[in-house]
Protein backbone atom coordinates (compact mmCIF):
# COMPACT_ATOMS: atom_id res chain seq x y z
CA UNK A 1 0.00 0.00 0.00
CA UNK A 2 1.28 3.44 -0.87
CA UNK A 3 0.67 6.19 1.65
CA UNK A 4 -0.80 9.42 0.30
CA UNK A 5 -0.26 13.00 1.42
CA UNK A 6 -3.61 12.82 3.24
CA UNK A 7 -2.52 9.60 4.97
CA UNK A 8 0.69 11.34 6.05
CA UNK A 9 -1.31 14.25 7.50
CA UNK A 10 -3.42 11.79 9.46
CA UNK A 11 -0.31 9.96 10.69
CA UNK A 12 1.29 13.22 11.78
CA UNK A 13 -1.92 14.27 13.53
CA UNK A 14 -2.24 10.94 15.32
CA UNK A 15 1.37 11.11 16.50
CA UNK A 16 0.92 14.71 17.64
CA UNK A 17 -2.17 13.63 19.59
CA UNK A 18 0.00 11.10 21.42
CA UNK A 19 -1.14 7.87 19.77
CA UNK A 20 1.19 4.90 20.11
CA UNK A 21 3.12 4.54 16.85
CA UNK A 22 2.31 0.82 16.65
CA UNK A 23 -1.40 1.75 16.76
CA UNK A 24 -0.87 4.31 13.99
CA UNK A 25 0.92 1.69 11.90
CA UNK A 26 -1.89 -0.79 12.50
CA UNK A 27 -4.53 1.73 11.36
CA UNK A 28 -2.80 1.94 8.00
CA UNK A 29 -1.73 -1.69 7.73
CA UNK A 30 1.86 -0.50 7.49
CA UNK A 31 5.05 -1.21 9.36
CA UNK A 32 6.53 1.38 11.73
CA UNK A 33 9.21 2.35 9.19
CA UNK A 34 6.52 3.80 6.85
CA UNK A 35 5.08 5.74 9.80
CA UNK A 36 8.53 7.09 10.62
CA UNK A 37 8.95 8.17 6.98
CA UNK A 38 5.65 10.05 7.12
CA UNK A 39 6.69 11.76 10.35
CA UNK A 40 9.92 12.87 8.63
CA UNK A 41 7.94 14.48 5.80
CA UNK A 42 8.86 11.93 3.15
CA UNK A 43 5.28 11.80 1.79
CA UNK A 44 5.16 15.45 0.79
CA UNK A 45 3.95 17.14 3.97
CA UNK A 46 4.78 17.98 7.55
CA UNK A 47 1.24 19.21 8.19
CA UNK A 48 -1.01 17.43 10.68
CA UNK A 49 -4.64 16.64 9.93
CA UNK A 50 -7.21 18.41 12.07
CA UNK A 51 -8.08 16.58 15.29
CA UNK A 52 -11.76 16.22 14.34
CA UNK A 53 -10.77 14.31 11.19
CA UNK A 54 -8.54 11.76 12.94
CA UNK A 55 -9.66 8.18 13.55
CA UNK A 56 -10.36 7.22 17.15
CA UNK A 57 -7.37 6.67 19.39
CA UNK A 58 -6.50 3.09 20.27
CA UNK A 59 -5.54 -0.17 18.66
CA UNK A 60 -7.87 -1.04 15.77
CA UNK A 61 -7.73 -4.79 16.43
CA UNK A 62 -9.50 -4.60 19.78
CA UNK A 63 -11.89 -1.96 18.42
CA UNK A 64 -12.72 -4.22 15.48
CA UNK A 65 -13.42 -7.22 17.71
CA UNK A 66 -15.71 -5.13 19.90
CA UNK A 67 -17.54 -3.74 16.88
CA UNK A 68 -18.10 -7.24 15.50
CA UNK A 69 -19.69 -8.21 18.83
CA UNK A 70 -22.19 -5.34 18.49
CA UNK A 71 -22.91 -6.30 14.87
CA UNK A 72 -23.51 -9.92 15.86
CA UNK A 73 -25.92 -8.77 18.57
CA UNK A 74 -27.73 -6.61 16.01
CA UNK A 75 -27.98 -9.50 13.55
CA UNK A 76 -29.46 -11.74 16.23
CA UNK A 77 -32.01 -9.04 17.05
CA UNK A 78 -32.90 -8.69 13.36
CA UNK A 79 -33.35 -12.44 13.03
CA UNK A 80 -35.71 -12.27 16.01
CA UNK A 81 -37.62 -9.46 14.31
CA UNK A 82 -36.55 -6.83 16.84
CA UNK A 83 -35.58 -3.80 14.75
CA UNK A 84 -35.36 -1.52 17.81
CA UNK A 85 -32.84 -3.75 19.59
CA UNK A 86 -30.81 -4.14 16.39
CA UNK A 87 -30.68 -0.38 15.90
CA UNK A 88 -29.67 0.16 19.53
CA UNK A 89 -26.89 -2.43 19.26
CA UNK A 90 -25.49 -0.80 16.13
CA UNK A 91 -25.69 2.68 17.65
CA UNK A 92 -23.90 1.44 20.77
CA UNK A 93 -21.23 -0.20 18.63
CA UNK A 94 -20.59 2.98 16.67
CA UNK A 95 -20.45 5.01 19.88
CA UNK A 96 -17.94 2.56 21.38
CA UNK A 97 -15.87 2.59 18.16
CA UNK A 98 -15.32 6.34 18.41
CA UNK A 99 -14.15 6.29 22.03
CA UNK A 100 -10.55 7.36 22.50
CA UNK A 101 -9.16 4.40 24.41
LOMAR-458684 format. One record per residue (C-alpha): residue in one letter; y, z, x. Coordinates in Angstrom, 3 decimals, padded with zeros to 6 digits. Each point is the difference from the previous one (the first is absolute). Layout:
REM residues N
[atom "A", [Y, Z, X]]
...
This chain:
REM residues 101
[atom "X", [000.000, 000.000, 000.000]]
[atom "X", [003.445, -000.869, 001.278]]
[atom "X", [002.743, 002.516, -000.604]]
[atom "X", [003.230, -001.345, -001.472]]
[atom "X", [003.583, 001.118, 000.538]]
[atom "X", [-000.184, 001.824, -003.353]]
[atom "X", [-003.212, 001.725, 001.090]]
[atom "X", [001.737, 001.084, 003.208]]
[atom "X", [002.909, 001.447, -001.993]]
[atom "X", [-002.461, 001.962, -002.109]]
[atom "X", [-001.832, 001.226, 003.104]]
[atom "X", [003.265, 001.094, 001.606]]
[atom "X", [001.043, 001.751, -003.216]]
[atom "X", [-003.328, 001.787, -000.314]]
[atom "X", [000.177, 001.175, 003.610]]
[atom "X", [003.596, 001.149, -000.457]]
[atom "X", [-001.084, 001.947, -003.089]]
[atom "X", [-002.523, 001.832, 002.173]]
[atom "X", [-003.229, -001.649, -001.138]]
[atom "X", [-002.976, 000.333, 002.330]]
[atom "X", [-000.355, -003.255, 001.926]]
[atom "X", [-003.720, -000.200, -000.804]]
[atom "X", [000.928, 000.110, -003.716]]
[atom "X", [002.556, -002.771, 000.536]]
[atom "X", [-002.618, -002.092, 001.789]]
[atom "X", [-002.482, 000.600, -002.818]]
[atom "X", [002.527, -001.143, -002.639]]
[atom "X", [000.207, -003.354, 001.732]]
[atom "X", [-003.630, -000.271, 001.074]]
[atom "X", [001.190, -000.241, 003.590]]
[atom "X", [-000.709, 001.866, 003.184]]
[atom "X", [002.582, 002.370, 001.487]]
[atom "X", [000.972, -002.540, 002.680]]
[atom "X", [001.456, -002.334, -002.690]]
[atom "X", [001.933, 002.947, -001.447]]
[atom "X", [001.357, 000.820, 003.458]]
[atom "X", [001.077, -003.639, 000.418]]
[atom "X", [001.879, 000.142, -003.303]]
[atom "X", [001.713, 003.224, 001.046]]
[atom "X", [001.109, -001.712, 003.228]]
[atom "X", [001.610, -002.835, -001.984]]
[atom "X", [-002.550, -002.651, 000.922]]
[atom "X", [-000.129, -001.354, -003.578]]
[atom "X", [003.651, -001.000, -000.122]]
[atom "X", [001.683, 003.179, -001.208]]
[atom "X", [000.846, 003.582, 000.831]]
[atom "X", [001.233, 000.631, -003.545]]
[atom "X", [-001.781, 002.496, -002.249]]
[atom "X", [-000.797, -000.752, -003.634]]
[atom "X", [001.772, 002.139, -002.570]]
[atom "X", [-001.834, 003.222, -000.869]]
[atom "X", [-000.351, -000.956, -003.672]]
[atom "X", [-001.915, -003.140, 000.990]]
[atom "X", [-002.547, 001.750, 002.226]]
[atom "X", [-003.582, 000.604, -001.117]]
[atom "X", [-000.961, 003.605, -000.705]]
[atom "X", [-000.544, 002.237, 002.995]]
[atom "X", [-003.581, 000.881, 000.865]]
[atom "X", [-003.263, -001.610, 000.960]]
[atom "X", [-000.872, -002.889, -002.329]]
[atom "X", [-003.748, 000.661, 000.136]]
[atom "X", [000.192, 003.347, -001.767]]
[atom "X", [002.633, -001.358, -002.391]]
[atom "X", [-002.251, -002.938, -000.825]]
[atom "X", [-003.007, 002.221, -000.708]]
[atom "X", [002.095, 002.195, -002.289]]
[atom "X", [001.392, -003.025, -001.826]]
[atom "X", [-003.506, -001.375, -000.561]]
[atom "X", [-000.973, 003.326, -001.593]]
[atom "X", [002.874, -000.339, -002.493]]
[atom "X", [-000.962, -003.616, -000.721]]
[atom "X", [-003.622, 000.989, -000.601]]
[atom "X", [001.153, 002.709, -002.409]]
[atom "X", [002.166, -002.561, -001.809]]
[atom "X", [-002.891, -002.459, -000.249]]
[atom "X", [-002.245, 002.678, -001.487]]
[atom "X", [002.703, 000.821, -002.550]]
[atom "X", [000.352, -003.690, -000.891]]
[atom "X", [-003.752, -000.331, -000.442]]
[atom "X", [000.167, 002.982, -002.362]]
[atom "X", [002.815, -001.699, -001.907]]
[atom "X", [002.625, 002.530, 001.064]]
[atom "X", [003.029, -002.089, 000.971]]
[atom "X", [002.285, 003.053, 000.219]]
[atom "X", [-002.235, 001.789, 002.520]]
[atom "X", [-000.385, -003.202, 002.035]]
[atom "X", [003.754, -000.491, 000.125]]
[atom "X", [000.546, 003.624, 001.011]]
[atom "X", [-002.593, -000.262, 002.782]]
[atom "X", [001.627, -003.129, 001.393]]
[atom "X", [003.478, 001.514, -000.199]]
[atom "X", [-001.239, 003.126, 001.795]]
[atom "X", [-001.638, -002.148, 002.671]]
[atom "X", [003.177, -001.958, 000.642]]
[atom "X", [002.035, 003.213, 000.140]]
[atom "X", [-002.451, 001.497, 002.511]]
[atom "X", [000.027, -003.220, 002.067]]
[atom "X", [003.751, 000.249, 000.546]]
[atom "X", [-000.044, 003.626, 001.168]]
[atom "X", [001.066, 000.472, 003.608]]
[atom "X", [-002.963, 001.901, 001.387]]
